[in-house]
Amino acid sequence: MVLSLAPAVAWVIVWLIGPNASSAVVSMDMPFGRDLGMAWRALALIGPILSLALTARGLGHSVKVEHHTGTAEWIGLGAGSAVLLALVSSADLPRRGEEPGVAVAEARTSASEVPDVDLSVGTHVVLLGTGTPNAEPESSGPASAIVVDGKAYLVDAGAGVVRRAAAAGMRLESSALEAANLDIGFLTHLHSDHTVGLPDLVYSSWVLEREVPFRLFGPDGTEDMALHLDAAYRKDIELRLAGREPATPDGWRIEATDADEGVVYEDDRVRVTAFRVPHTGWDEAFAYRFETADRSIVISGDGTPSDAVVDACDGCDVLIHEVYSAATWEARPQVWKDYHRQSHTSTVELADVANRARPGILVLHHQLHWGATPQEMVEEIRAAGYEGPLAYGRDLDVF
């Protein structure tokens, strides 16, 4: 009888592990991820076929029970496998990264699933990078695009920003995020993880035929950073301008502005307001509020809990906020515990911020998880009392 259960158990394992294994690979944007998922499903589908074959063998070939598996055992093997496979197939099993009854990605539209989104109409948020200084392959450096009627406005320039924008543009079939059309950005602060992609953003988009200067707004020091980038890449700029390679004459230029609090930019699509948030001793670190004809969006940047974020959101449509796991923070070395408590926002603290800010949806960003799963971080926020719409942001998600 034990033998008759073994294949059935194997099919159950295939069905339980397969979706998670394939989705883990797909989440890293590996090209064979979908093939792996199909392979797991194919393995599972072999189950009924083998079960029928074994059953037929049992019916057609009676053998001595004392030496081999007998007819009854073969029939039990086939029937048991078929029944268990049917039960597993019909079950609505939770997947890794989901909270039973409440998906971790509530209201989230993932570009990896090719959503039905038209970036040329209305306001959309595209997460280009949700990472931190930790070198996590599935999360590029922090960067977001607010796309309004087909025009992209970037916030921060973490590692990989141009390629993430290209990936999102290709999947969404939109030219808004093509490199040549990336010509304006806003820096929350000048930490390296938020700015290390800046030369890529400026000079790669120029090489890819952006014609106008790149407009850059940020806190005090932004203009100096732009000047130093110009000096660092001066030889490259001169060679491209004077050499045989075609180059637009002004795309290399950076028009940088050290912004003050208040409205820092406005055109016929959007108004962008900067306001200070407390972060790691920076004299100026900004969060931003984007107001368009149809939506209001607040991006916290990095910082400890701030009443300024609450006031700026005040029922905004989307609040994108950094966060760290309060649970796994407890196991950090004391020096790092002190740093993060004084520099960032915990899951427990974010629940309070969100309850007071009342966003249409809260999107977790720049997640310091230290081993906590997305589901566990969502559960921490829920346990702290926030019951509103919530999404654990991932690279290329669209809201």
C-alpha positions, -999 to +999 in steps of 0.1 A: +000+000+000+029+023+007+041+018-029+008+028-042+010+062-025+045+071-036+037+084-071+007+103-058+029+121-033+054+129-061+027+146-081+016+166-051+052+178-046+054+188-083+022+208-081+032+225-048+068+234-057+065+240-094+047+273-095+069+288-068+101+276-085+091+290-118+078+323-104+111+328-085+130+325-117+106+347-137+109+373-109+146+376-118+137+382-154+156+351-166+144+341-201+139+304-192+116+311-162+084+306-181+098+274-197+106+261-162+070+266-151+057+248-182+081+219-175+068+216-140+032+215-153+041+190-179+056+167-152+024+170-133+003+161-163+023+129-168+007+118-135-027+108-147-013+092-178+011+070-158-018+063-133-040+050-162-011+029-176-005+014-142-041+007-136-044-010-170-014-031-162-030-042-129-062-052-147-045-071-174-017-088-156-024-106-124+008-118-107+017-135-075+014-111-046+041-128-026+067-119-052+055-088-070+029-060-067-005-076-074-036-065-092-051-048-062-019-028-056-017-016-092-053-005-091-048+013-058-017+030-072-035+043-102-067+053-084-048+070-055-026+090-078-055+102-100-076+112-070-048+131-052-038+149-084-075+159-089-076+173-054-044+193-057-053+206-092-086+220-079-072+235-047-067+273-046-032+271-030-014+302-018+018+309-035+050+323-020+048+360-016+010+359-009-010+364+022-039+340+023-070+360+015-050+392+009-024+392-019+009+408-010+005+427-043-030+440-038-040+462-068-006+456-082-001+453-120+032+436-128+049+445-161+062+409-162+026+399-168+022+424-196-007+443-182-033+461-203-018+496-195-017+525-219+010+549-207+000+575-233-032+582-214-035+593-178-010+590-149+009+558-141+036+549-116+063+525-129+088+511-104+121+509-122+141+499-091+130+490-056+163+481-041+187+493-015+225+493-012+222+455-007+232+437-039+200+418-046+199+407-083+161+409-085+160+446-073+177+474-092+187+506-074+159+529-064+142+547-093+106+554-102+089+569-133+058+589-131+044+587-166+018+613-175+001+612-209+031+595-224+058+617-207+081+602-181+093+621-150+120+601-131+126+601-094+161+590-083+187+572-105+198+540-089+219+513-106+203+499-137+178+527-143+181+530-181+179+493-187+149+489-163+132+517-181+139+500-215+125+467-201+093+484-189+089+503-222+092+472-242+068+451-221+042+479-220+048+488-257+054+524-249+080+549-262+077+570-230+105+550-213+128+548-243+162+562-234+160+591-259+129+603-242+143+603-207+151+640-202+140+651-167+147+637-132+143+645-095+167+634-068+154+628-033+189+630-018+225+624-028+232+590-013+251+568-037+224+541-041+200+568-054+225+585-077+250+560-090+229+555-121+229+592-129+258+591-154+240+562-171+208+581-172+224+613-186+250+599-210+234+567-222+203+585-231+224+610-250+243+583-269+209+569-277+200+602-294+183+623-268+185+658-283+177+681-254+197+688-222+189+666-192+170+686-166+178+676-131+163+689-098+174+679-063+186+691-029+216+712-022+247+696-039+228+686-071+245+713-092+279+703-079+273+667-087+263+676-123+295+697-127+317+668-115+299+644-138+307+668-167+343+669-156+345+631-152+331+624-186+347+653-205+370+632-226+341+609-236+320+639-244+346+656-265+353+624-285+317+617-292+311+653-303+343+656-325+347+620-336+331+599-363+302+588-341+270+607-347+259+627-317+233+652-309+250+686-300+232+693-267+221+659-252+252+657-231+244+688-211+229+687-176+207+716-166+209+711-128+190+730-101+195+730-064+158+732-054+142+747-024+110+734-007+079+741-026+069+738-063+101+729-081+087+721-115+054+726-134+043+721-170+009+714-187+009+678-174+023+679-138+031+700-108+060+687-087+064+699-051+094+691-029+094+689+009+120+680+034+122+647+053+147+637+080+174+613+068+208+604+082+220+639+089+216+653+054+209+690+055+184+684+027+166+652+018+134+656-002+102+637-007+080+647-037+043+652-045+032+648-081-001+663-090-017+657-124-052+660-139-062+626-126-040+615-097-018+626-068+013+607-060+038+610-031+072+595-030+089+595+004+125+591-006+145+578+024+138+590+059+123+584+093+086+588+099+076+623+089+045+644+095+054+662+062+047+630+043+014+626+061+004+662+052+016+660+016-003+628+010-035+635+029-056+611+009-033+610-021-039+583-047-005+565-043+020+567-015+053+551-023+072+547+010+105+532+020+104+506+048+124+481+069+113+450+087+108+457+124+110+420+132+143+411+115+158+445+126+159+430+161+186+406+151+209+432+135+242+443+151+236+472+175+255+497+154+232+489+124+201+489+146+210+524+158+217+536+122+185+523+107+163+534+136+176+570+131+175+569+093+146+548+080+110+538+087+100+505+102+070+485+092+053+494+126+061+531+121+049+530+085+015+516+096+010+547+117+021+570+088-003+553+064-032+554+088-028+591+091-019+598+054-049+577+041-035+569+006-055+552-021-028+526-020+004+522+000+033+508-020+064+495-002+096+506-017+134+504-009+126+475+013+152+465+039+140+430+047+171+412+060+155+378+053+119+386+059+096+376+030+072+401+013+043+383+030+059+387+064+065+424+059+029+429+048+018+410+079+040+432+101+022+463+088-012+447+091-004+436+127+005+472+135-030+483+125-030+494+089-059+479+070-059+500+038-048+489+003-012+478+003+013+465-022+048+452-018+065+469-047+088+450-071+108+462-101+087+469-131+054+470-112+029+495-125+003+514-105 
